[in-house]
Amino acid sequence: MKVKLISKQNPMKREESKFYANPVNIGRKSLSSIATDMAGRSSLTRGDIENVLSNFVDLLPGLLADGFSVQLGRLGTMRLTLSSEGAEKPEKFHTDSIKPKVVFTPSVEMKESMNRISYTVEREAK
């Protein structure tokens, strides 16, 4: 994986900065493109795989809204968390202040796979 180095200031000592790794994003992979890649590894067609992935994407928000954590095998788990403004009394709480957030927690296998990535620092041309 290619990384670039980004200089960041120390928030406690603004005069100090250090370089940190940042991933180089080479673009986006569409659902259709992923389905094509998967079809090359499977007896299923790209259309079959894209249909299954699309149905999953359609189903996921409802499962999370119903309160389920969605366990995705060796990939990990997705769940919904909420943040909201506080209220001094329950009757003063307004649900319109609730902001949902989807949280993904990778499985142990996924974490181990990510720990095996090799990195190359992308140097800027001078």
Protein Blocks (a to p, Z undefined) as FASTA:
>chain_A
ZZdddddddfklmmbccdddddddebdcdfklmmmmmmmmccbdfklmmmmmmmmmmmmm
mmmmnopacdehjnbccdddddddddfbfklpcfklpccdddddddfklmmmmmmpccdd
ddddZZ
